[in-house]
């Protein structure tokens, strides 16, 4: 899903494109006058759509907030890990620091659960298999790597917390019915009312677009969560954004 064009376009582009489409449909589609019972059904469906999508959107936003915290916590842990290398000989220090950087690059390249797994295992294996005179420092590094596993586990759990197919099915049904009612409801020939209807349909559709972006972590706010790790590599572990 994340490779679809849907998740790569800016929200502002979606807004004006959808508004233009719904404005044309508002003038082109024939209007119908519904009976009271049908309008009651429409009201119930609209309520269910808002009632269902609101907690899902809230959960996705909370998920991204939590991912921000987890990634920053891991960046701090890696920053502290590199600080512990200062007492090691330059050759050993540079080698270990290069492995940490490769792990971060792997995580930034893939940006998904379990990314960088092999590189992280290489770090742990390096500490476990080390037989030199700096064994005590390697034990400290190993402890720090094991402690950071909690951040990696938390990230994997949050990254897997998406909107699942059964939820998409329900939202698609409720959204389609709500949108269909609004588009064919007779509002007369007043251009202002047609603009209002197009804006309403655009707003309803934008909720779905935003949910897709949040669920696949392609929203601008979601992308910013990688800044701490990116800043670590760009400054050669000098600072965290």
C-alpha positions, 0 to 999 in steps of 0.5 A: 500500500505504501508504494501507491501514488495515493500516499505520495501526494500532498494533502493540499493537492488532494483537497483542490482536486477533490473539490473540483471533482465534487463541484462538477458532480454536484452540478451534473448529477440529478437531484432527488427529494427523499422522504422522511424515512430515507433522510432518517436512514441517511442521518443514522448512517452519517452518525455511524460514519463519524462515530466509527472513523473518529476513534480510528483517526485518534488511534492513528495519531496517538500511534505516531506520537508514540512512535516519535517518543520511541525513536527519540528514545532509541536515538538517545540510547545510541547516542549514549552508546557511542559516548561509551566508545571514547575510552576504546582505541581509535581503530576499535572505536571507529569500527564499532561506530561504523556498525552503529551508523550502518544500523541506523542507515538500514533503519532509515532506508526501510522505515518499517518494523524489523528494519535493521535487524541483521545490523543490530544482531551484528552489533550484539555478536561483535560484543559477545565474540570480542576477546581483546583486552577491553572486554569490560567495555564491551560488556557495558556496550552489550548491556546498552544494546540489550537495554535498547531492545525494549525500544525496538520491540515497542517500535515493532508493536506500534508499527504493526498497529494499523487499520485492518481490512475489516475496519476498511470495509466498514468505513468504505460502506458507511463513507460511500452511502453518506457521500452518495446521499449528499451528492444526489440530494436535491438542493436546488440551483443555488451555486452557493449550495453547490459549493457547500455540498462540494466542500462537504464531500471534499471534507468527508473524503479527506478524512479517508485520505488522511487516515490512509496516510497516517496508517501507512506512515507517509504523512509529513508529521509521521516522516518527521519522527525519523529526524533524531536518527537522521541527525545522529548520522549527519552530525557523526553522533555529535547531536540529536535533533 
